[in-house]
Amino acid sequence: MKILWSEPAELDLDDLFDYIARDSPVYAERFVDRIIDAVDKLIEHPRIGRAVPEGDSEHVRELVVQDYRVIYAIDDDTINVLAVVHGRTDLVSKEHKPWQ
């Protein structure tokens, strides 16, 4: 398995880093590293995350890292990281879902 980060997911991670870094650049770096480490575990265990409740496919899954959801899709030999969103984000009412 290989991991591919989508551009929106990379932007989500950058935005998260910038938001946390306003108070603590050190903590921002640690937290982003924690998310990346969690995603790296998917290489060996791609189904470790649960199916996204709002999604319509077993292939769209999520890892929860503290208060954030890392949404990803499993395709053959690739894990596509689609988004990193706060756990309180209402994905149902969003016009564009991360998995679309």
C-alpha positions as MATLAB code, in Angstrom:
seq = 'MKILWSEPAELDLDDLFDYIARDSPVYAERFVDRIIDAVDKLIEHPRIGRAVPEGDSEHVRELVVQDYRVIYAIDDDTINVLAVVHGRTDLVSKEHKPWQ';
ca = [
       0.000    0.000    0.000;
       1.064    3.526   -0.680;
      -0.357    6.759    0.681;
      -1.325    9.720   -1.462;
      -2.368   13.007    0.133;
      -4.882   14.958   -1.942;
      -4.312   18.671   -2.381;
      -7.355   19.522   -0.193;
      -6.031   17.245    2.575;
      -2.591   18.874    2.394;
      -4.239   22.292    2.607;
      -6.296   21.121    5.597;
      -3.095   20.023    7.336;
      -1.363   23.326    6.515;
      -4.347   25.301    7.815;
      -4.418   23.233   10.985;
      -0.709   23.813   11.516;
      -1.111   27.582   10.998;
      -4.067   27.727   13.396;
      -2.257   25.902   16.212;
       1.060   27.685   15.532;
      -0.516   31.030   16.403;
      -0.289   29.871   20.015;
       2.487   27.294   19.848;
       4.593   26.428   16.798;
       6.120   23.519   18.721;
       2.731   22.008   19.541;
       1.556   22.612   15.961;
       4.477   20.616   14.602;
       3.939   17.814   17.117;
       0.242   17.568   16.353;
       0.698   17.517   12.577;
       3.420   14.872   13.020;
       0.977   12.857   15.133;
      -1.585   12.942   12.322;
       1.022   11.938    9.733;
       2.221    9.070   11.962;
      -1.369    7.835   12.354;
      -1.855    7.906    8.573;
       1.421    6.042    8.036;
       0.003    3.136   10.068;
      -2.564    2.671    7.306;
       0.136    1.191    5.078;
       0.050   -2.002    7.130;
      -3.540   -1.751    8.393;
      -5.668    0.155    5.867;
      -8.971   -0.800    7.489;
      -7.977    0.291   10.984;
     -10.260    3.307   10.653;
     -14.016    3.051   10.750;
     -16.304    3.628    7.794;
     -17.339    7.275    7.624;
     -20.910    7.359    9.005;
     -21.946   10.076    6.543;
     -20.365    8.237    3.628;
     -21.932    5.676    1.386;
     -19.048    3.259    0.976;
     -16.948    0.856    3.016;
     -13.957    2.202    1.097;
     -14.336    5.670    2.614;
     -12.963    5.495    6.127;
     -11.651    7.740    8.862;
      -9.064    7.823   11.589;
      -9.789    9.958   14.617;
      -6.771   11.802   15.976;
      -7.718   13.760   19.057;
     -10.488   16.116   17.833;
      -9.815   15.639   14.114;
     -11.047   13.193   11.508;
      -8.665   12.057    8.790;
     -10.895   10.910    5.940;
      -9.405    8.516    3.428;
     -10.409    6.141    0.658;
      -8.936    2.725   -0.071;
      -8.366    1.953   -3.751;
      -6.609   -1.298   -4.664;
      -3.035   -0.647   -3.473;
      -3.451    3.061   -2.629;
      -4.751    4.968    0.357;
      -5.980    8.390   -0.707;
      -6.130   10.877    2.151;
      -9.056   13.117    1.248;
      -9.460   15.543    4.145;
      -8.512   16.449    7.690;
     -11.521   18.010    9.410;
     -12.478   18.912   12.948;
     -14.708   16.320   14.540;
     -17.525   18.852   14.921;
     -17.626   19.623   11.205;
     -21.068   18.841    9.817;
     -20.248   16.834    6.704;
     -23.905   16.085    5.994;
     -24.760   19.704    5.230;
     -21.577   20.420    3.253;
     -22.282   20.929   -0.422;
     -19.088   19.116   -1.446;
     -18.250   16.013    0.574;
     -14.545   15.083    0.846;
     -15.181   11.721   -0.821;
     -16.939   13.154   -3.893;
];
